[in-house]
Structure formats: C-alpha cells, structure tokens
Amino acid sequence: MIPFFNRKKDEKIKKKGKDSSFSSDDLQLGNENPGDSDKEIHPELSFHPTWKLTPEQQYVFRFLNNDLAPLKPNQISLSGVELNQGQDELEVTAFVRNSLPKEIQIHEIELMLLDENDQVLARHFFNFDEIGKIPAHSSRPWVFKFPKSSVTANELPEENWRLAFNLNTMRKHQLDLDPAWKEKMSDEQVEQLRAIVHKLPALGKTEFNLTGIEMKKLSEGQLAITVLLRNGNSRDVTISKLPLQVAGGDGQVVARGQFELPDMVVKANTSKPWTFIFPPNLVQLEELPSKWMVSVVNA
C-alpha cells in the first residue's frame, strides 16, 4: 500500500518533498477567526479508517509527522514525503494537514507536482472524498497516484519537489476583462456581462469554446461580433490566430475570416469578451439573421 515501505532494511526513510500551505479561504472552507494569528498548531496524526498498518509503519509516519513544521491557524497544507515512479503511474506520498478547529472535507480538485523552481512536473484531478474528512488539527498521510499520461516531465527530482492545489479549479468560473474594456465600460455593463457568464452552462475541464453575445453591421459595411472566449481549463490558454465563421440558424455563412491576435491570454477558468470586426469583403450576407452562432474553423 505504501511505496516507501518496499525498500531495503538499511535504507533510511526520510521526507524528500517540500510543503505547500494554503488559507482555508483559498479552498472555500471558511475562516474560523483565528484570533492569535501567530499561534503555532502541530496537527496530530490521523490514519484513514481503511488503512491497516503495522506498529512499525505507524511509528514511521508518526516520526515523519512530528518532524513537520507547525502550521498557522486556518491552513491546509500538503507535505510531500516521497515519489515512486511505477510503470503505469507516479505515486506521491504526502501528508494532508488541517489546522482548522473543525473537520474538513475537500471534494474534487487538481493537484500539481512542482519542482524547486515551481515548474509543473505533473497535474491531475483527484477526488478527495476518497481521503475522507480530515479531523480538526490533524495530519493524514495519503498516496496520490498520478497516471502516466499526466506526467509532463522527462525526469523527476528525488528531492525539493512539492505538491500544490491548483486553486483555479476550486473557484467559480469568472469574467476576465481586458484593461481596455474596463476603462470603457460602466459598472452596470460589467455586471450585465458577469451575469451572462454565470448563466451559461458549465464547461468541461478541458473545454474551450466561443459564445456569441452581439452581432451588428457597422456604417462602412463591416460586421462586428462580440463573443465570449470561454476557457474551462485549469491553465491559461494563449491564442495567436483565430479563424472564425459566423453562420445563421439555417447554416448559411454570414462571414468568415482569420484574425491575428497579439498573443491573447484567456486565463484559466474564465471567460474573456472580445469584439471581432470582419471587413466588408468577408461579409457574405446583407441581411443579418436573428439567430446566429460563431465557431472556429480550419483556416
């Protein structure tokens, strides 16, 4: 069950990873009014009810846990112990530590394995329901299994790596306004856009799509469409070129063309509004349809 117990008897067991600590607010677990924010909390060891460990194995975990740095109030920490590269998956043993005065339960969230320079080595979604509720002021050891496909690094460091929560996957989908848009829009207009973003169907974890908001003809014959660039990924998406097609409800093409973008970044788990203007020679219909859609097409 625990990878680092499968070793030679004379090989010393030691903690090889670093720690990552997060505020309970960051993980949307609430704040318990810490009072004395300088207070040190030493979470006590807590094993999952299904773990059947020998007294010797329990001693090893207790020894490792006692050697961990204390936490501040209202923190959740991931404390890396060891990496074990198997044929089909990467096993990461770590402590999930809770300094809140109440039990906590995290559900699905993406974990990232980072090197000492914070470069991503692996990333994968985990269902923390399997770990169960972490009691107040406790530290629970767990083995996180990253599928081989989730590991992006060719080589993994033995030490100074760390596990971290990808907080982008915890927050609700947000509106991301370009600074130029913020300057031109009133607070009411911003709120209207935000309401549109929140009413749209949820995106998949790796989904990126476009949603049309407004289409109109300009005085010189150009066609302007305003769309939401929607990024459901847990990482930013950079766009340099975007070949677009606007079609009516009956499938007739209204306009089609490719847009060069100055390395536009759509942040993780956000929607960015943008207006694209087709020149008259790319507009194929005079009468604009009442229903329309925009899509990315082959250039």
VEXKOLTOR-993950 format. One record per residue (C-alpha): residue in three letters; x, y, z. Coordinates in Angstrom, 2 decimals, padded with zeros to 5 digits. Example, Ala and Ser with C-alpha at 12.3 -4.5 7.8 and 13.67 -1.06 7.14 Angstrom:
! VEXKOLTOR-993950
REC|lumnu|u|v|w
REC|ALA|012.30|-004.50|007.80
REC|SER|013.67|-001.06|007.14
This chain:
! VEXKOLTOR-993950
REC|lumnu|u|v|w
REC|MET|000.00|000.00|000.00
REC|ILE|002.70|002.50|000.97
REC|PRO|005.52|002.65|-001.63
REC|PHE|008.37|003.65|000.63
REC|PHE|007.90|000.64|002.90
REC|ASN|009.06|-001.53|-000.02
REC|ARG|012.77|-000.91|000.38
REC|LYS|015.89|-002.41|001.82
REC|LYS|016.03|-002.61|005.59
REC|ASP|019.16|-000.48|005.82
REC|GLU|017.72|002.27|003.55
REC|LYS|016.68|005.26|005.63
REC|ILE|013.18|006.65|005.28
REC|LYS|013.14|010.44|005.16
REC|LYS|010.95|013.25|003.91
REC|LYS|012.09|014.35|000.43
REC|GLY|009.41|016.84|-000.59
REC|LYS|008.65|020.39|000.47
REC|ASP|005.46|021.82|001.97
REC|SER|002.70|023.92|000.40
REC|SER|000.29|025.73|002.71
REC|PHE|-003.00|027.38|001.78
REC|SER|-005.52|029.50|003.60
REC|SER|-008.84|027.81|004.29
REC|ASP|-010.48|030.74|002.47
REC|ASP|-008.45|029.88|-000.65
REC|LEU|-010.04|026.43|-000.60
REC|GLN|-013.50|027.84|000.21
REC|LEU|-013.58|026.08|003.56
REC|GLY|-014.38|029.17|005.62
REC|ASN|-012.37|031.06|008.22
REC|GLU|-012.68|030.16|011.87
REC|ASN|-011.50|033.52|013.26
REC|PRO|-008.00|032.50|014.38
REC|GLY|-007.63|035.27|016.96
REC|ASP|-003.96|034.81|017.69
REC|SER|-002.62|034.52|014.15
REC|ASP|000.89|033.80|015.46
REC|LYS|-000.25|030.70|017.30
REC|GLU|001.54|027.52|016.22
REC|ILE|-000.51|024.40|015.59
REC|HIS|001.01|020.92|015.37
REC|PRO|-001.58|018.68|013.66
REC|GLU|-001.76|015.19|015.14
REC|LEU|-001.50|012.05|013.04
REC|SER|-004.77|010.63|011.69
REC|PHE|-004.95|007.45|009.61
REC|HIS|-007.76|006.68|007.19
REC|PRO|-010.06|004.02|008.74
REC|THR|-009.29|001.57|005.91
REC|TRP|-005.51|001.72|006.35
REC|LYS|-004.18|-001.35|008.11
REC|LEU|-000.65|-000.56|009.28
REC|THR|001.76|-002.44|011.47
REC|PRO|003.03|-000.74|014.66
REC|GLU|006.36|-000.21|012.90
REC|GLN|004.71|001.51|009.94
REC|GLN|002.65|003.70|012.26
REC|TYR|005.86|004.65|014.05
REC|VAL|007.47|005.76|010.77
REC|PHE|004.53|008.03|009.93
REC|ARG|004.47|009.39|013.48
REC|PHE|008.19|010.14|013.30
REC|LEU|007.79|011.95|009.96
REC|ASN|004.74|013.88|011.14
REC|ASN|006.41|015.02|014.37
REC|ASP|009.25|016.46|012.31
REC|LEU|006.98|018.69|010.22
REC|ALA|006.93|022.46|010.71
REC|PRO|003.92|023.81|012.64
REC|LEU|001.05|025.50|010.82
REC|LYS|-000.69|028.79|011.41
REC|PRO|-004.43|028.75|012.21
REC|ASN|-006.85|028.10|009.34
REC|GLN|-004.39|026.47|006.99
REC|ILE|-004.46|023.37|004.81
REC|SER|-001.03|022.02|003.95
REC|LEU|000.34|019.39|001.59
REC|SER|003.61|018.00|002.88
REC|GLY|005.49|015.84|000.40
REC|VAL|007.24|012.68|001.59
REC|GLU|008.35|010.60|-001.40
REC|LEU|007.93|009.99|-005.13
REC|ASN|007.75|006.49|-006.54
REC|GLN|007.74|006.10|-010.33
REC|GLY|005.94|002.96|-011.44
REC|GLN|005.36|001.62|-014.92
REC|ASP|001.82|003.00|-015.28
REC|GLU|001.62|005.71|-012.63
REC|LEU|003.53|008.04|-010.36
REC|GLU|002.85|007.53|-006.65
REC|VAL|003.28|010.59|-004.44
REC|THR|003.14|010.03|-000.69
REC|ALA|002.23|013.14|001.27
REC|PHE|000.50|014.41|004.42
REC|VAL|-002.72|016.41|004.10
REC|ARG|-002.67|018.67|007.17
REC|ASN|-005.52|020.65|008.70
REC|SER|-005.00|023.41|011.28
REC|LEU|-008.68|024.39|011.46
REC|PRO|-010.56|023.69|014.72
REC|LYS|-013.09|021.65|012.72
REC|GLU|-013.02|018.68|010.38
REC|ILE|-012.80|019.49|006.70
REC|GLN|-013.74|017.72|003.51
REC|ILE|-012.36|018.69|000.12
REC|HIS|-014.03|017.26|-002.96
REC|GLU|-012.54|017.27|-006.46
REC|ILE|-009.53|019.48|-007.14
REC|GLU|-006.48|019.41|-009.36
REC|LEU|-003.10|018.76|-007.77
REC|MET|000.14|019.89|-009.35
REC|LEU|003.55|018.35|-008.73
REC|LEU|006.13|021.15|-008.91
REC|ASP|009.91|021.20|-008.94
REC|GLU|012.01|023.58|-006.82
REC|ASN|011.56|026.30|-009.48
REC|ASP|007.77|025.83|-009.49
REC|GLN|007.77|024.22|-012.93
REC|VAL|004.91|021.74|-013.36
REC|LEU|006.04|018.11|-013.45
REC|ALA|002.59|016.52|-013.34
REC|ARG|-001.02|017.58|-012.86
REC|HIS|-004.17|015.56|-012.27
REC|PHE|-007.64|015.88|-010.75
REC|PHE|-008.20|013.94|-007.53
REC|ASN|-011.42|013.15|-005.71
REC|PHE|-010.60|013.97|-002.11
REC|ASP|-013.78|012.22|-000.98
REC|GLU|-011.65|009.06|-001.02
REC|ILE|-009.39|010.55|001.65
REC|GLY|-012.44|011.27|003.77
REC|LYS|-012.98|014.01|006.31
REC|ILE|-009.76|015.34|007.83
REC|PRO|-010.36|015.84|011.58
REC|ALA|-009.62|019.14|013.28
REC|HIS|-005.91|019.81|013.91
REC|SER|-004.89|016.59|012.22
REC|SER|-002.47|015.27|009.60
REC|ARG|-003.48|012.42|007.30
REC|PRO|-000.96|010.52|005.14
REC|TRP|-002.10|009.58|001.65
REC|VAL|-000.73|008.19|-001.61
REC|PHE|-001.73|010.23|-004.65
REC|LYS|-001.50|008.26|-007.90
REC|PHE|-000.79|010.33|-011.00
REC|PRO|-001.50|008.45|-014.25
REC|LYS|001.50|008.20|-016.56
REC|SER|-000.28|010.46|-019.07
REC|SER|-000.47|013.28|-016.50
REC|VAL|003.32|013.43|-016.02
REC|THR|004.87|016.05|-018.31
REC|ALA|008.50|015.89|-017.13
REC|ASN|011.06|013.56|-018.65
REC|GLU|012.92|013.29|-015.35
REC|LEU|011.67|013.67|-011.80
REC|PRO|013.76|015.10|-008.96
REC|GLU|014.32|012.99|-005.89
REC|GLU|014.11|015.96|-003.52
REC|ASN|012.84|019.55|-003.20
REC|TRP|009.62|018.94|-005.14
REC|ARG|006.21|019.80|-003.73
REC|LEU|002.52|019.15|-004.18
REC|ALA|000.17|022.11|-004.57
REC|PHE|-003.54|022.67|-005.02
REC|ASN|-004.49|024.34|-008.29
REC|LEU|-006.82|026.93|-006.80
REC|ASN|-008.18|027.80|-010.27
REC|THR|-010.12|024.54|-010.15
REC|MET|-011.81|025.49|-006.86
REC|ARG|-013.19|028.89|-007.77
REC|LYS|-016.33|029.58|-009.78
REC|HIS|-015.96|030.47|-013.45
REC|GLN|-015.11|034.19|-013.63
REC|LEU|-015.37|037.11|-016.04
REC|ASP|-011.93|038.29|-017.21
REC|LEU|-011.97|041.80|-018.65
REC|ASP|-009.09|043.20|-020.66
REC|PRO|-007.86|046.52|-019.14
REC|ALA|-009.00|048.40|-022.29
REC|TRP|-012.53|047.06|-021.78
REC|LYS|-012.58|048.02|-018.09
REC|GLU|-011.83|051.65|-018.98
REC|LYS|-014.72|051.90|-021.44
REC|MET|-017.44|050.02|-019.54
REC|SER|-019.72|051.24|-016.78
REC|ASP|-020.20|049.23|-013.59
REC|GLU|-023.69|048.29|-014.80
REC|GLN|-022.35|046.95|-018.11
REC|VAL|-019.71|044.91|-016.28
REC|GLU|-022.39|043.40|-014.03
REC|GLN|-024.53|042.53|-017.06
REC|LEU|-021.59|040.69|-018.63
REC|ARG|-020.84|038.92|-015.36
REC|ALA|-024.46|037.77|-015.14
REC|ILE|-024.25|036.34|-018.69
REC|VAL|-021.07|034.43|-017.80
REC|HIS|-022.63|032.91|-014.70
REC|LYS|-025.81|031.82|-016.50
REC|LEU|-024.02|029.89|-019.25
REC|PRO|-023.69|026.09|-018.97
REC|ALA|-020.63|024.84|-017.11
REC|LEU|-017.60|023.97|-019.22
REC|GLY|-015.74|020.67|-019.18
REC|LYS|-012.33|020.56|-017.51
REC|THR|-010.50|020.75|-020.84
REC|GLU|-013.13|022.64|-022.84
REC|PHE|-012.60|025.91|-024.70
REC|ASN|-015.42|027.41|-026.69
REC|LEU|-016.91|030.62|-028.09
REC|THR|-020.29|032.09|-027.23
REC|GLY|-021.74|034.93|-029.31
REC|ILE|-023.18|037.93|-027.47
REC|GLU|-023.87|040.60|-030.11
REC|MET|-023.69|040.99|-033.89
REC|LYS|-024.17|044.22|-035.83
REC|LYS|-023.33|045.92|-039.13
REC|LEU|-021.13|049.00|-038.94
REC|SER|-021.60|052.13|-041.04
REC|GLU|-018.95|051.21|-043.61
REC|GLY|-020.18|047.68|-044.17
REC|GLN|-018.03|045.84|-041.64
REC|LEU|-019.56|043.16|-039.43
REC|ALA|-018.79|043.36|-035.71
REC|ILE|-019.38|040.38|-033.46
REC|THR|-018.80|040.33|-029.73
REC|VAL|-018.12|036.92|-028.24
REC|LEU|-017.05|035.32|-025.01
REC|LEU|-013.84|033.29|-025.24
REC|ARG|-014.57|030.65|-022.61
REC|ASN|-011.75|028.64|-021.03
REC|GLY|-012.71|025.71|-018.81
REC|ASN|-009.11|024.52|-018.45
REC|SER|-007.15|024.73|-015.21
REC|ARG|-004.38|026.57|-017.05
REC|ASP|-004.21|029.72|-019.17
REC|VAL|-004.74|029.44|-022.93
REC|THR|-002.74|031.67|-025.31
REC|ILE|-004.21|032.45|-028.73
REC|SER|-002.24|033.88|-031.66
REC|LYS|-004.56|033.17|-034.59
REC|LEU|-008.28|032.57|-034.64
REC|PRO|-010.09|031.55|-037.87
REC|LEU|-013.77|032.34|-037.30
REC|GLN|-017.03|031.66|-039.07
REC|VAL|-020.37|033.29|-038.34
REC|ALA|-023.42|031.36|-039.53
REC|GLY|-027.16|031.84|-039.24
REC|GLY|-029.54|029.36|-037.68
REC|ASP|-030.11|027.78|-041.08
REC|GLY|-026.38|027.19|-041.54
REC|GLN|-025.83|029.96|-044.10
REC|VAL|-022.42|031.60|-043.72
REC|VAL|-022.66|035.26|-042.72
REC|ALA|-018.91|035.96|-042.57
REC|ARG|-015.68|034.07|-042.45
REC|GLY|-012.07|035.14|-041.84
REC|GLN|-008.91|034.73|-039.79
REC|PHE|-007.87|037.11|-037.02
REC|GLU|-004.32|037.72|-035.85
REC|LEU|-004.19|038.28|-032.09
REC|PRO|-001.26|039.70|-030.11
REC|ASP|-000.76|036.54|-028.06
REC|MET|-004.07|036.95|-026.28
REC|VAL|-004.25|035.09|-022.97
REC|VAL|-007.54|033.70|-021.71
REC|LYS|-006.96|032.93|-018.06
REC|ALA|-007.77|029.57|-016.52
REC|ASN|-011.44|029.04|-015.70
REC|THR|-012.54|032.42|-017.09
REC|SER|-014.47|033.99|-019.95
REC|LYS|-012.97|036.93|-021.85
REC|PRO|-015.22|039.15|-024.01
REC|TRP|-013.77|040.33|-027.31
REC|THR|-015.05|042.04|-030.45
REC|PHE|-014.00|040.82|-033.90
REC|ILE|-014.62|043.03|-036.96
REC|PHE|-014.94|041.42|-040.39
REC|PRO|-014.13|043.76|-043.32
REC|PRO|-016.88|044.15|-045.97
REC|ASN|-015.20|041.75|-048.41
REC|LEU|-015.51|038.89|-045.88
REC|VAL|-019.20|039.52|-045.18
REC|GLN|-021.32|037.20|-047.34
REC|LEU|-024.87|038.20|-046.34
REC|GLU|-026.54|041.60|-046.42
REC|GLU|-029.43|040.68|-044.15
REC|LEU|-028.30|039.59|-040.71
REC|PRO|-030.13|036.57|-039.26
REC|SER|-031.92|036.84|-035.92
REC|LYS|-030.24|033.64|-034.72
REC|TRP|-026.57|033.05|-035.27
REC|MET|-023.53|031.24|-033.95
REC|VAL|-019.78|031.67|-034.16
REC|SER|-017.29|028.82|-034.46
REC|VAL|-013.61|028.16|-035.05
REC|VAL|-012.97|026.71|-038.49
REC|ASN|-009.98|025.48|-040.45
REC|ALA|-008.04|028.40|-041.85
